[in-house]
Amino acid sequence: MELEALQSALPDIQHFGANLVAITPELEKYGRSVHRRLNLGFDVLTDRGLQVASQFALVFVLPDYLKTLYLSFGTKLDEFNGEDAFRLPMPARYIVDQHRVIRSADVSPDYTIRPEPSETLRALQELAAAPGKPASH
Amino acid sequence: MTLQQKLDDFKAKFESGAPPFNTPKASIELMHRATSELRQSGLAERALKSGGHAPAFTLNNQDGNAISSVELLAKGPLVITFFRGHW
């Protein structure tokens, strides 16, 4: 749902001269299927072994009871992610400026809560207006 | 409808116990427990924040092509969204 909402906002994101990428721990074939199904105009990148998510300090290990529950739903993270560790990134949205400084960070321990694309557009607008100054939040 | 409204609608349906999901109450309680534990762990507060330095990365895209954050940032700001998967 978030990817679809970001797809709708993609022209506005690009209007600010920005690019958008989505990062998932899933193997490429699953990234490809999401990309096709949602007809995305931005790249879905495979973060094998959650290396990049680890660098952003987003990774958690599923407790055993949740692992069992997910498997009962058919959510086979070991197959999807190509590792046995049952790890996931917390959902997060970042804006990085051209000096590699993070200008906006939204990390949620609750995967059912996500920021609106309009908030991201507002932060991009602030960045375009004041490229040298950190955003207000 | 905002993204959060859509997410809230889906969550309400998923947790209602009604078709098509028919999610058992015990499963919902386990998911709530997991979210609550993750929240209490404070992990989200330790993630990279605004003002920090973003790590550079090169990852394969859906077509198997290597995509470099450094190359993208040469063109403009970069929005990065981390998501769990296709499921």
Backbone of each chain as ProteinMPNN parsed JSONL, in Angstrom:
{"seq_chain_A": "MELEALQSALPDIQHFGANLVAITPELEKYGRSVHRRLNLGFDVLTDRGLQVASQFALVFVLPDYLKTLYLSFGTKLDEFNGEDAFRLPMPARYIVDQHRVIRSADVSPDYTIRPEPSETLRALQELAAAPGKPASH", "coords_chain_A": {"N_chain_A": [[0.827, -1.206, 0.0], [1.953, 1.184, 0.792], [3.933, 1.421, -1.14], [2.41, 1.765, -3.428], [1.215, 4.2, -2.857], [3.459, 5.813, -2.832], [4.213, 5.529, -5.458], [2.164, 6.963, -6.687], [2.914, 9.458, -5.873], [5.236, 9.833, -7.193], [5.741, 11.486, -9.583], [5.666, 14.027, -8.409], [7.73, 13.835, -6.561], [9.878, 13.593, -8.304], [9.661, 16.025, -9.5], [10.866, 17.69, -7.689], [13.436, 17.187, -8.254], [14.353, 14.901, -7.153], [15.195, 11.422, -6.522], [13.749, 8.146, -6.112], [13.972, 5.168, -4.264], [13.112, 1.824, -3.358], [13.838, -0.392, -0.747], [14.279, -3.749, 0.027], [14.607, -6.758, 1.992], [14.153, -8.97, 0.464], [14.774, -11.53, -2.004], [15.749, -11.034, -5.454], [13.801, -12.031, -7.284], [11.391, -11.764, -5.984], [11.269, -9.064, -5.51], [11.093, -8.287, -8.122], [8.584, -9.266, -8.788], [6.893, -7.7, -7.199], [7.471, -5.226, -8.305], [6.497, -5.499, -10.886], [3.791, -6.178, -10.452], [2.745, -3.913, -9.203], [3.385, -2.088, -11.033], [5.579, -0.263, -10.896], [7.362, 2.81, -11.073], [9.813, 3.209, -10.062], [12.909, 1.92, -8.706], [13.096, -1.304, -7.16], [15.092, -2.467, -4.737], [17.259, -5.128, -3.851], [18.287, -6.08, -0.739], [20.456, -8.002, 0.236], [20.978, -10.161, 2.957], [20.368, -8.123, 4.632], [22.13, -5.959, 4.738], [22.341, -3.192, 4.195], [20.097, -2.217, 5.526], [20.933, -2.871, 8.094], [23.026, -1.075, 8.402], [21.61, 1.259, 8.589], [20.521, 0.764, 10.973], [18.079, -0.678, 11.363], [17.253, -3.238, 11.729], [15.588, -6.1, 13.015], [15.228, -9.17, 14.862], [12.876, -11.7, 14.41], [10.809, -12.725, 17.102], [10.457, -16.102, 18.347], [7.733, -16.941, 18.523], [6.474, -15.27, 16.726], [7.705, -15.856, 14.354], [6.792, -18.487, 14.019], [4.077, -17.947, 13.725], [4.041, -16.378, 11.371], [5.002, -18.248, 9.553], [2.842, -19.955, 9.585], [1.039, -18.406, 8.242], [2.067, -18.599, 5.772], [4.115, -16.945, 5.197], [7.104, -17.134, 4.321], [9.872, -16.311, 5.409], [12.462, -17.246, 5.339], [12.746, -18.397, 2.803], [11.975, -16.202, 1.203], [13.834, -14.214, 1.851], [16.218, -15.467, 1.571], [17.777, -16.355, 3.685], [18.288, -17.911, 6.89], [17.691, -16.541, 9.133], [15.393, -15.104, 9.845], [14.908, -12.252, 9.933], [13.911, -8.817, 9.823], [13.557, -5.52, 8.37], [12.68, -2.592, 10.227], [9.907, -0.712, 9.076], [10.746, 2.155, 7.197], [11.319, 5.535, 6.175], [13.446, 7.603, 4.435], [14.976, 10.755, 3.689], [17.657, 11.773, 1.846], [20.196, 14.15, 1.419], [22.253, 15.778, -1.13], [24.726, 15.879, -0.043], [24.924, 13.625, 1.33], [23.722, 13.76, 3.756], [21.262, 12.941, 6.122], [18.067, 14.152, 5.866], [15.515, 13.815, 6.581], [13.826, 11.492, 8.564], [11.909, 8.71, 9.099], [10.944, 6.299, 11.106], [9.315, 3.338, 11.987], [8.313, 1.319, 14.653], [5.965, 0.032, 14.562], [4.448, -1.634, 12.077], [2.09, -0.977, 10.913], [1.775, 1.675, 10.765], [2.456, 4.398, 8.807], [4.208, 7.146, 7.298], [2.613, 9.847, 5.503], [2.843, 10.242, 1.949], [2.64, 12.926, 1.297], [3.901, 14.219, 3.396], [6.536, 13.599, 2.929], [6.874, 14.926, 0.513], [6.598, 17.534, 1.383], [8.878, 17.785, 2.967], [10.807, 17.499, 0.983], [10.321, 19.773, -0.444], [11.047, 21.737, 1.416], [13.734, 21.156, 1.536], [14.517, 21.778, -1.064], [14.116, 24.481, -0.979], [15.875, 25.334, 0.974], [18.696, 24.207, 0.68], [21.047, 23.936, 2.178], [20.437, 23.749, 4.814], [19.424, 21.819, 7.658], [16.33, 19.971, 7.647], [13.245, 20.85, 9.352], [12.335, 18.875, 11.103]], "CA_chain_A": [[0.0, 0.0, 0.0], [2.855, 2.335, 0.837], [4.618, 1.544, -2.434], [1.446, 2.34, -4.38], [1.059, 5.622, -2.529], [4.672, 6.504, -3.283], [4.138, 5.564, -6.923], [1.291, 8.097, -7.042], [3.625, 10.708, -5.573], [6.527, 9.837, -7.895], [5.97, 12.676, -10.409], [5.946, 15.172, -7.539], [9.082, 13.625, -6.016], [10.819, 13.903, -9.379], [9.543, 17.464, -9.73], [11.852, 18.325, -6.811], [14.767, 16.744, -8.665], [14.748, 13.776, -6.297], [14.941, 10.047, -6.947], [13.132, 7.291, -5.095], [14.207, 3.722, -4.34], [12.571, 0.994, -2.278], [14.804, -1.426, -0.369], [13.664, -4.889, 0.707], [15.543, -7.875, 2.153], [13.758, -10.116, -0.361], [15.537, -11.858, -3.204], [15.343, -10.25, -6.625], [12.594, -12.499, -7.981], [10.22, -11.226, -5.293], [11.292, -7.633, -5.82], [10.628, -8.167, -9.508], [7.139, -9.506, -8.835], [6.247, -6.489, -6.662], [7.673, -4.151, -9.272], [5.578, -5.729, -12.014], [2.391, -6.177, -10.018], [2.318, -2.551, -8.89], [3.783, -1.262, -12.158], [6.309, 0.828, -10.254], [8.274, 3.603, -11.898], [11.078, 3.36, -9.337], [13.562, 0.63, -8.508], [13.013, -2.095, -5.928], [16.452, -2.982, -4.561], [17.393, -6.274, -2.95], [19.307, -5.869, 0.291], [20.763, -9.367, 0.701], [21.575, -10.2, 4.288], [19.966, -6.871, 5.302], [23.353, -5.216, 5.053], [22.094, -1.742, 4.215], [19.167, -1.987, 6.64], [21.742, -2.908, 9.319], [23.785, 0.182, 8.501], [20.637, 2.264, 9.044], [20.101, 0.282, 12.303], [16.637, -0.923, 11.269], [16.994, -4.681, 11.677], [15.241, -6.857, 14.23], [15.019, -10.609, 14.686], [11.531, -12.065, 14.859], [10.731, -13.701, 18.198], [10.048, -17.424, 17.85], [6.283, -17.077, 18.362], [6.058, -14.538, 15.528], [8.223, -16.669, 13.254], [5.846, -19.595, 13.862], [2.819, -17.394, 13.208], [4.247, -15.992, 9.976], [5.092, -19.474, 8.749], [1.488, -20.491, 9.46], [0.38, -17.571, 7.217], [2.74, -18.801, 4.481], [5.15, -15.923, 5.027], [8.335, -17.911, 4.522], [10.953, -15.331, 5.324], [13.724, -17.903, 4.989], [12.765, -18.476, 1.336], [11.862, -14.872, 0.585], [15.03, -13.404, 2.083], [17.413, -16.247, 1.291], [18.582, -16.597, 4.891], [17.505, -18.624, 7.911], [17.714, -15.769, 10.377], [14.091, -14.488, 10.149], [15.095, -10.843, 10.307], [13.204, -7.842, 8.996], [13.812, -4.118, 8.701], [11.517, -1.771, 10.571], [9.58, 0.178, 7.957], [11.389, 3.459, 7.38], [11.458, 6.372, 4.973], [14.504, 8.587, 4.617], [15.386, 11.658, 2.614], [19.095, 12.046, 1.934], [20.556, 15.24, 0.501], [23.369, 15.455, -2.017], [25.945, 15.743, 0.774], [24.704, 12.354, 2.056], [23.171, 14.022, 5.086], [19.852, 12.563, 6.257], [17.294, 15.367, 6.125], [14.228, 13.417, 7.139], [13.871, 10.072, 8.922], [10.676, 8.257, 9.734], [11.107, 4.87, 11.397], [8.195, 2.927, 12.814], [8.323, -0.052, 15.171], [4.64, -0.519, 14.244], [4.417, -1.658, 10.608], [0.787, -0.521, 10.398], [1.775, 3.141, 10.767], [3.414, 4.918, 7.839], [4.002, 8.57, 6.994], [1.982, 10.169, 4.221], [3.741, 10.773, 0.916], [2.602, 14.401, 1.327], [4.925, 14.679, 4.356], [7.815, 13.479, 2.225], [6.926, 16.012, -0.475], [6.826, 18.786, 2.114], [10.297, 17.801, 3.357], [11.592, 17.744, -0.237], [10.118, 21.185, -0.777], [11.905, 22.489, 2.343], [15.116, 20.898, 1.134], [14.759, 22.53, -2.293], [14.126, 25.91, -0.63], [17.04, 25.6, 1.818], [19.489, 22.983, 0.516], [22.157, 23.824, 3.136], [19.957, 23.721, 6.204], [18.636, 20.613, 7.976], [14.875, 20.159, 7.717], [12.813, 21.27, 10.68], [12.099, 17.776, 12.021]], "C_chain_A": [[0.862, 1.257, 0.0], [3.541, 2.531, -0.51], [3.687, 2.156, -3.485], [1.273, 3.827, -4.137], [2.283, 6.413, -2.988], [4.723, 6.583, -4.81], [3.272, 6.75, -7.384], [2.01, 9.434, -6.85], [4.902, 10.855, -6.4], [6.744, 11.068, -8.785], [6.306, 13.911, -9.569], [7.338, 15.065, -6.923], [10.119, 14.026, -7.061], [10.815, 15.391, -9.723], [10.565, 18.232, -8.875], [13.278, 17.87, -7.131], [15.257, 15.531, -7.907], [14.494, 12.442, -6.987], [14.381, 9.259, -5.771], [13.576, 5.854, -5.335], [13.541, 3.052, -3.145], [13.58, -0.117, -2.016], [14.095, -2.505, 0.445], [14.722, -5.969, 0.93], [15.25, -9.036, 1.206], [14.649, -10.29, -1.583], [14.916, -11.173, -4.424], [14.041, -10.713, -7.259], [11.328, -11.96, -7.311], [10.117, -9.714, -5.516], [10.733, -7.389, -7.212], [9.106, -8.326, -9.563], [6.367, -8.302, -8.259], [6.303, -5.367, -7.694], [6.682, -4.265, -10.426], [4.124, -5.568, -11.602], [1.886, -4.75, -9.804], [2.71, -1.566, -9.989], [4.547, -0.024, -11.683], [7.261, 1.524, -11.231], [9.592, 3.888, -11.193], [11.618, 1.967, -9.018], [13.24, 0.02, -7.145], [14.361, -2.804, -5.79], [16.48, -4.103, -3.537], [18.592, -6.075, -2.029], [19.631, -7.22, 0.923], [21.469, -9.328, 2.044], [21.303, -8.941, 5.093], [21.17, -5.988, 5.646], [23.119, -3.712, 5.148], [21.136, -1.391, 5.36], [19.921, -2.011, 7.972], [22.513, -1.611, 9.502], [22.885, 1.344, 8.937], [20.065, 1.896, 10.422], [18.586, 0.048, 12.373], [16.26, -2.38, 11.531], [16.594, -5.247, 13.04], [15.031, -8.323, 13.861], [13.623, -10.935, 15.194], [11.608, -12.989, 16.072], [10.142, -15.011, 17.668], [8.543, -17.532, 17.615], [5.795, -16.366, 17.103], [6.516, -15.276, 14.265], [7.242, -17.817, 12.956], [4.539, -19.107, 13.245], [2.949, -17.039, 11.723], [4.308, -17.22, 9.075], [3.699, -20.074, 8.548], [0.671, -19.686, 8.44], [0.972, -17.809, 5.83], [3.794, -17.743, 4.194], [6.493, -16.551, 5.368], [9.539, -16.995, 4.35], [12.28, -15.971, 4.953], [13.85, -18.034, 3.467], [12.824, -17.088, 0.704], [13.183, -14.112, 0.666], [16.331, -14.17, 1.837], [18.336, -16.375, 2.481], [17.678, -17.214, 5.945], [17.236, -17.784, 9.153], [16.363, -15.152, 10.764], [14.25, -13.079, 10.724], [14.31, -9.961, 9.342], [13.717, -6.439, 9.316], [12.536, -3.499, 9.271], [11.197, -0.914, 9.35], [10.158, 1.568, 8.228], [11.389, 4.214, 6.065], [12.453, 7.494, 5.285], [14.565, 9.527, 3.418], [16.848, 12.012, 2.868], [19.429, 13.168, 0.954], [21.843, 14.899, -0.251], [24.713, 15.42, -1.305], [25.884, 14.479, 1.623], [24.24, 12.575, 3.49], [21.687, 13.651, 5.082], [19.063, 13.797, 6.662], [15.925, 15.058, 6.706], [14.301, 11.917, 7.388], [12.568, 9.722, 9.613], [10.736, 6.75, 9.884], [9.974, 4.46, 12.317], [8.359, 1.505, 13.324], [6.984, -0.75, 14.921], [4.452, -0.443, 12.73], [3.078, -1.199, 10.05], [0.69, 1.007, 10.389], [2.86, 3.646, 9.828], [3.15, 6.396, 7.592], [3.331, 8.758, 5.63], [3.048, 10.593, 3.208], [3.767, 12.309, 0.923], [3.63, 14.957, 2.313], [6.311, 14.637, 3.712], [7.968, 14.611, 1.205], [7.202, 17.348, 0.21], [8.306, 18.901, 2.504], [11.19, 18.059, 2.134], [11.497, 19.208, -0.65], [10.998, 22.068, 0.115], [13.364, 22.358, 1.94], [15.469, 21.712, -0.118], [14.883, 24.02, -1.986], [15.384, 26.269, 0.153], [17.983, 24.413, 1.794], [20.599, 22.833, 1.55], [21.74, 23.633, 4.576], [19.19, 22.449, 6.498], [17.148, 20.93, 8.042], [14.452, 20.34, 9.172], [12.565, 20.094, 11.624], [13.148, 16.702, 11.884]], "O_chain_A": [[0.566, 2.244, -0.674], [3.712, 3.66, -0.97], [4.112, 2.955, -4.32], [1.193, 4.618, -5.077], [2.162, 7.538, -3.47], [5.206, 7.561, -5.381], [3.608, 7.443, -8.344], [1.754, 10.404, -7.563], [5.577, 11.882, -6.322], [7.829, 11.649, -8.752], [7.127, 14.736, -9.967], [8.041, 16.065, -6.778], [11.102, 14.703, -6.757], [11.818, 15.945, -10.172], [11.064, 19.282, -9.281], [14.209, 18.137, -6.371], [16.429, 15.164, -7.997], [13.687, 12.346, -7.912], [14.517, 9.644, -4.61], [13.561, 5.375, -6.469], [13.425, 3.637, -2.068], [14.114, -0.712, -2.952], [13.404, -2.213, 1.421], [15.65, -6.084, 0.13], [16.024, -9.991, 1.151], [15.2, -9.328, -2.119], [13.746, -10.792, -4.428], [13.254, -9.889, -7.725], [10.318, -11.726, -7.975], [9.028, -9.167, -5.685], [10.006, -6.425, -7.453], [8.427, -7.608, -10.296], [5.312, -7.935, -8.777], [5.322, -4.659, -7.925], [6.11, -3.274, -10.881], [3.33, -4.922, -12.287], [0.759, -4.415, -10.169], [2.416, -0.374, -9.904], [4.202, 1.107, -12.026], [7.873, 0.892, -12.091], [10.392, 4.702, -11.656], [10.89, 0.975, -9.054], [13.129, 0.713, -6.134], [14.724, -3.635, -6.622], [15.82, -4.042, -2.499], [19.732, -5.926, -2.469], [19.143, -7.544, 2.006], [22.42, -8.574, 2.248], [21.937, -8.713, 6.123], [21.217, -5.359, 6.703], [23.623, -3.045, 6.051], [21.334, -0.403, 6.069], [19.585, -1.254, 8.883], [22.639, -1.106, 10.618], [23.346, 2.291, 9.574], [19.233, 2.619, 10.97], [17.909, 0.502, 13.295], [15.077, -2.719, 11.551], [17.183, -4.916, 14.069], [14.705, -8.665, 12.724], [13.231, -10.501, 16.277], [12.391, -13.939, 16.072], [9.421, -15.023, 16.67], [8.11, -18.137, 16.634], [4.823, -16.796, 16.48], [5.814, -15.313, 13.255], [6.908, -18.081, 11.801], [3.968, -19.754, 12.367], [2.072, -17.362, 10.921], [3.744, -17.234, 7.981], [3.399, -20.628, 7.49], [-0.271, -20.209, 7.845], [0.461, -17.298, 4.834], [4.305, -17.654, 3.078], [6.958, -16.516, 6.508], [10.139, -16.922, 3.277], [13.129, -15.333, 4.33], [14.924, -17.811, 2.907], [13.615, -16.834, -0.204], [13.606, -13.461, -0.29], [17.416, -13.592, 1.889], [19.55, -16.491, 2.315], [16.457, -17.06, 5.901], [16.625, -18.258, 10.111], [16.201, -14.718, 11.904], [13.796, -12.769, 11.826], [14.082, -10.327, 8.19], [14.248, -6.198, 10.4], [11.435, -3.845, 8.844], [12.105, -0.444, 8.664], [10.07, 2.086, 9.341], [11.45, 3.622, 4.988], [12.309, 8.225, 6.265], [14.248, 9.148, 2.29], [17.221, 12.48, 3.944], [18.999, 13.142, -0.199], [22.443, 13.848, -0.023], [25.716, 14.991, -1.875], [26.698, 14.289, 2.526], [24.352, 11.686, 4.334], [20.952, 14.0, 4.159], [19.354, 14.417, 7.685], [15.259, 15.935, 7.256], [14.774, 11.161, 6.541], [12.175, 10.36, 10.59], [10.595, 6.013, 8.909], [9.694, 5.136, 13.306], [8.527, 0.578, 12.531], [6.88, -1.97, 15.05], [4.316, 0.64, 12.161], [2.938, -1.045, 8.837], [-0.353, 1.566, 10.048], [4.042, 3.362, 10.024], [2.008, 6.85, 7.667], [3.472, 7.929, 4.731], [4.038, 11.229, 3.571], [4.785, 12.918, 0.598], [4.171, 16.041, 2.097], [7.141, 15.521, 3.925], [9.048, 15.18, 1.053], [7.942, 18.184, -0.309], [8.909, 19.968, 2.387], [12.204, 18.75, 2.235], [12.461, 19.799, -1.138], [11.616, 23.022, -0.358], [14.129, 23.32, 1.996], [16.565, 22.262, -0.225], [15.645, 24.737, -2.634], [15.906, 27.375, 0.017], [18.073, 23.68, 2.779], [21.059, 21.716, 1.788], [22.57, 23.388, 5.452], [18.377, 22.025, 5.677], [16.756, 22.025, 8.444], [15.2, 20.025, 10.098], [12.581, 20.285, 12.84], [13.097, 15.696, 12.591]]}, "seq_chain_B": "MTLQQKLDDFKAKFESGAPPFNTPKASIELMHRATSELRQSGLAERALKSGGHAPAFTLNNQDGNAISSVELLAKGPLVITFFRGHW", "coords_chain_B": {"N_chain_B": [[-8.557, 9.43, 0.062], [-6.229, 9.059, 2.668], [-2.927, 7.537, 2.882], [-2.526, 6.445, 5.454], [-5.16, 6.144, 6.315], [-6.018, 4.16, 4.558], [-4.352, 2.079, 5.362], [-5.271, 1.764, 7.962], [-7.905, 0.949, 7.485], [-7.473, -1.509, 6.237], [-6.227, -2.895, 8.292], [-8.288, -2.992, 10.169], [-10.11, -4.66, 8.871], [-8.563, -6.971, 8.583], [-8.189, -7.681, 11.207], [-10.699, -8.213, 12.08], [-11.637, -10.758, 12.142], [-13.343, -11.716, 10.313], [-14.287, -13.066, 7.003], [-12.313, -12.041, 4.118], [-10.111, -12.891, 5.533], [-10.28, -14.146, 8.028], [-8.869, -14.11, 10.44], [-7.549, -15.603, 13.297], [-8.267, -14.761, 16.716], [-6.238, -15.216, 18.559], [-3.952, -15.076, 16.978], [-3.915, -12.405, 16.247], [-3.484, -11.263, 18.705], [-0.883, -12.15, 19.196], [0.502, -10.771, 17.216], [0.088, -8.154, 18.017], [1.43, -8.256, 20.425], [4.06, -8.647, 19.539], [4.55, -6.245, 18.175], [4.291, -4.447, 20.261], [6.399, -5.258, 21.929], [8.555, -4.695, 20.273], [8.335, -1.961, 20.07], [8.756, -1.245, 22.749], [11.365, -2.024, 23.019], [12.903, 0.017, 22.133], [14.3, 0.138, 19.815], [13.701, 1.547, 17.455], [14.349, 4.135, 18.112], [17.031, 4.062, 18.034], [17.775, 3.924, 15.431], [19.213, 5.305, 12.376], [19.15, 8.835, 12.178], [17.629, 12.039, 11.361], [19.932, 14.436, 10.245], [22.08, 12.81, 10.543], [24.674, 10.845, 8.901], [24.229, 9.339, 5.803], [24.73, 5.966, 4.932], [26.611, 4.86, 2.085], [25.509, 2.872, -0.676], [25.382, 0.018, -2.867], [23.163, -1.782, -4.665], [21.381, -4.529, -6.159], [18.824, -4.044, -8.563], [15.357, -4.784, -9.511], [15.77, -5.867, -11.997], [18.192, -6.969, -11.881], [20.25, -5.193, -12.187], [22.988, -3.252, -11.02], [22.583, -0.71, -8.679], [23.635, 2.391, -7.639], [23.853, 4.354, -4.742], [25.449, 6.568, -4.61], [25.679, 7.397, -7.248], [23.007, 8.055, -7.771], [22.658, 10.145, -5.965], [24.27, 12.036, -7.044], [22.679, 13.215, -8.843], [20.532, 14.329, -7.5], [18.485, 14.848, -4.495], [17.706, 11.929, -2.495], [15.087, 9.718, -1.941], [14.48, 7.144, 0.252], [12.843, 4.185, 0.799], [12.281, 1.701, 3.137], [11.052, -1.524, 3.015], [9.198, -4.497, 3.962], [8.472, -6.723, 2.39], [7.021, -8.647, -0.365], [4.797, -9.873, 0.561]], "CA_chain_B": [[-8.207, 8.751, 1.314], [-4.779, 9.078, 2.9], [-2.279, 6.228, 3.034], [-2.777, 5.91, 6.79], [-6.569, 5.689, 6.352], [-6.073, 2.863, 3.855], [-3.717, 1.081, 6.239], [-6.181, 1.542, 9.102], [-9.04, 0.169, 6.969], [-7.023, -2.882, 6.017], [-5.977, -3.48, 9.604], [-9.594, -3.267, 10.787], [-10.668, -5.849, 8.198], [-7.706, -8.121, 8.889], [-8.327, -8.055, 12.623], [-12.111, -8.392, 12.42], [-11.95, -12.179, 12.239], [-14.305, -12.038, 9.247], [-13.684, -13.36, 5.701], [-11.602, -13.227, 3.619], [-8.885, -13.205, 6.287], [-10.613, -15.099, 9.108], [-7.707, -14.166, 11.333], [-7.904, -15.975, 14.677], [-7.986, -13.743, 17.729], [-4.935, -15.512, 19.173], [-2.912, -14.59, 16.06], [-3.896, -10.946, 16.357], [-2.841, -10.938, 19.988], [0.562, -12.365, 19.05], [1.053, -9.678, 16.404], [0.103, -6.959, 18.872], [2.506, -8.455, 21.402], [5.342, -8.439, 18.857], [4.705, -4.812, 17.912], [4.488, -3.791, 21.553], [7.768, -5.573, 22.386], [9.51, -3.976, 19.423], [8.231, -0.566, 20.468], [9.381, -1.087, 24.067], [12.81, -2.285, 22.934], [13.58, 1.28, 21.83], [15.129, -0.041, 18.612], [13.422, 2.606, 16.466], [15.039, 5.361, 18.541], [18.465, 3.918, 17.772], [18.008, 3.936, 13.985], [19.805, 6.553, 11.889], [18.209, 9.951, 12.328], [17.843, 13.275, 10.624], [21.184, 15.065, 10.639], [23.144, 11.799, 10.459], [25.288, 10.599, 7.601], [23.645, 8.139, 5.2], [25.709, 5.064, 4.323], [26.525, 4.638, 0.639], [25.227, 1.467, -0.976], [25.127, -0.438, -4.235], [22.313, -2.974, -4.578], [20.747, -4.899, -7.419], [17.394, -3.749, -8.699], [14.478, -5.887, -9.918], [16.26, -6.457, -13.25], [19.551, -7.478, -11.665], [21.257, -4.152, -12.444], [23.521, -2.627, -9.799], [22.171, 0.689, -8.517], [24.513, 3.004, -6.638], [23.299, 5.552, -4.109], [26.334, 7.694, -4.925], [25.3, 7.892, -8.579], [21.695, 8.706, -7.672], [22.806, 11.405, -5.22], [24.916, 13.023, -7.911], [21.607, 13.855, -9.633], [19.601, 15.065, -6.65], [18.184, 14.165, -3.233], [17.232, 10.549, -2.647], [14.106, 9.197, -0.99], [14.673, 5.697, 0.423], [11.831, 3.556, 1.643], [12.569, 0.315, 3.492], [9.823, -2.292, 3.232], [9.488, -5.854, 4.409], [8.437, -7.685, 1.3], [5.887, -8.696, -1.292], [3.724, -10.592, 1.221]], "C_chain_B": [[-6.682, 8.747, 1.48], [-4.245, 7.652, 3.008], [-2.622, 5.631, 4.395], [-4.227, 5.439, 6.941], [-6.717, 4.331, 5.676], [-5.479, 1.752, 4.719], [-4.634, 0.741, 7.413], [-7.383, 0.687, 8.679], [-8.662, -1.3, 6.817], [-6.847, -3.6, 7.349], [-7.303, -3.869, 10.278], [-10.216, -4.529, 10.185], [-9.888, -7.104, 8.576], [-7.954, -8.622, 10.31], [-9.775, -8.326, 13.03], [-12.47, -9.854, 12.658], [-12.875, -12.655, 11.128], [-13.566, -12.437, 7.962], [-13.271, -12.044, 5.024], [-10.444, -13.671, 4.516], [-9.124, -14.253, 7.372], [-9.479, -15.225, 10.124], [-8.137, -14.541, 12.749], [-7.475, -14.895, 15.668], [-6.604, -13.948, 18.355], [-3.79, -14.995, 18.301], [-2.777, -13.08, 16.17], [-3.187, -10.533, 17.645], [-1.321, -11.116, 19.911], [1.206, -11.223, 18.25], [1.118, -8.384, 17.216], [1.237, -7.047, 19.896], [3.865, -8.143, 20.764], [5.587, -6.947, 18.616], [5.004, -4.059, 19.205], [5.91, -4.033, 22.082], [8.812, -4.797, 21.578], [9.524, -2.487, 19.795], [9.0, -0.337, 21.786], [10.891, -1.301, 24.031], [13.592, -0.998, 22.659], [14.434, 1.216, 20.579], [14.941, 1.115, 17.62], [14.171, 3.89, 16.815], [16.535, 5.289, 18.244], [18.791, 3.877, 16.27], [18.617, 5.28, 13.571], [18.732, 7.638, 11.83], [18.568, 11.112, 11.402], [19.1, 13.957, 11.161], [22.37, 14.107, 10.574], [23.639, 11.641, 9.024], [24.721, 9.306, 7.032], [24.753, 7.252, 4.62], [25.514, 4.993, 2.807], [26.245, 3.161, 0.396], [25.143, 1.247, -2.475], [24.372, -1.753, -4.122], [21.727, -3.273, -5.945], [19.274, -4.522, -7.421], [16.646, -4.975, -9.219], [14.924, -6.559, -11.224], [17.68, -6.99, -13.116], [20.635, -6.452, -11.978], [21.698, -3.502, -11.133], [23.163, -1.143, -9.785], [22.973, 1.28, -7.363], [23.878, 4.263, -6.062], [24.154, 6.775, -4.448], [25.962, 8.287, -6.287], [23.953, 8.609, -8.541], [21.818, 10.065, -6.988], [23.552, 12.466, -6.019], [23.867, 13.809, -8.688], [20.679, 14.703, -8.781], [19.39, 14.332, -5.344], [17.613, 12.771, -3.5], [16.25, 10.212, -1.525], [14.294, 7.682, -0.947], [13.554, 5.178, 1.304], [12.232, 2.105, 1.869], [11.244, -0.402, 3.709], [10.156, -3.769, 3.393], [9.459, -6.859, 3.265], [7.127, -7.696, 0.542], [4.637, -9.265, -0.624], [2.777, -9.658, 1.956]], "O_chain_B": [[-5.947, 8.463, 0.534], [-4.999, 6.697, 3.199], [-2.969, 4.454, 4.49], [-4.489, 4.446, 7.619], [-7.445, 3.462, 6.156], [-6.015, 0.647, 4.801], [-4.755, -0.419, 7.806], [-7.823, -0.189, 9.424], [-9.405, -2.202, 7.204], [-7.257, -4.748, 7.517], [-7.416, -4.938, 10.878], [-10.776, -5.36, 10.9], [-10.466, -8.155, 8.852], [-7.931, -9.823, 10.576], [-10.048, -8.635, 14.19], [-13.479, -10.158, 13.295], [-13.158, -13.847, 11.011], [-12.368, -12.185, 7.833], [-13.851, -11.006, 5.344], [-9.855, -14.725, 4.277], [-8.29, -15.128, 7.606], [-9.177, -16.318, 10.602], [-8.99, -13.876, 13.336], [-6.465, -14.215, 15.482], [-5.892, -12.987, 18.645], [-2.776, -14.529, 18.82], [-1.67, -12.542, 16.183], [-2.401, -9.586, 17.668], [-0.567, -10.332, 20.487], [2.306, -10.77, 18.567], [2.078, -7.621, 17.115], [1.907, -6.058, 20.193], [4.707, -7.471, 21.36], [6.693, -6.449, 18.827], [5.846, -3.163, 19.243], [6.542, -3.123, 22.617], [9.808, -4.313, 22.116], [10.575, -1.848, 19.831], [9.772, 0.612, 21.922], [11.613, -0.818, 24.904], [14.793, -0.928, 22.918], [15.208, 2.133, 20.306], [15.905, 1.596, 17.024], [14.577, 4.642, 15.928], [17.222, 6.31, 18.206], [19.96, 3.805, 15.892], [18.55, 6.26, 14.312], [17.578, 7.387, 11.481], [19.625, 11.155, 10.772], [19.305, 14.044, 12.372], [23.523, 14.537, 10.551], [23.098, 12.22, 8.082], [24.732, 8.279, 7.71], [25.619, 7.742, 3.895], [24.389, 5.058, 2.313], [26.685, 2.302, 1.16], [24.869, 2.168, -3.245], [24.877, -2.721, -3.554], [21.593, -2.383, -6.785], [18.575, -4.663, -6.418], [17.216, -6.058, -9.35], [14.51, -7.679, -11.523], [18.296, -7.408, -14.097], [21.815, -6.798, -12.029], [20.88, -3.237, -10.252], [23.408, -0.42, -10.751], [22.989, 0.74, -6.257], [23.42, 5.133, -6.803], [23.638, 7.887, -4.559], [25.931, 9.505, -6.463], [23.771, 9.637, -9.192], [21.158, 11.025, -7.386], [23.476, 13.654, -5.706], [24.123, 14.926, -9.138], [20.104, 15.678, -9.263], [20.031, 13.311, -5.094], [17.108, 12.483, -4.585], [16.535, 10.392, -0.341], [14.27, 7.018, -1.983], [13.342, 5.666, 2.414], [12.491, 1.368, 0.918], [10.408, 0.052, 4.49], [11.235, -4.229, 3.019], [10.315, -7.739, 3.179], [6.243, -6.871, 0.774], [3.54, -9.156, -1.171], [1.812, -10.114, 2.569]]}, "name": "protein", "num_of_chains": 2, "seq": "MELEALQSALPDIQHFGANLVAITPELEKYGRSVHRRLNLGFDVLTDRGLQVASQFALVFVLPDYLKTLYLSFGTKLDEFNGEDAFRLPMPARYIVDQHRVIRSADVSPDYTIRPEPSETLRALQELAAAPGKPASHMTLQQKLDDFKAKFESGAPPFNTPKASIELMHRATSELRQSGLAERALKSGGHAPAFTLNNQDGNAISSVELLAKGPLVITFFRGHW"}
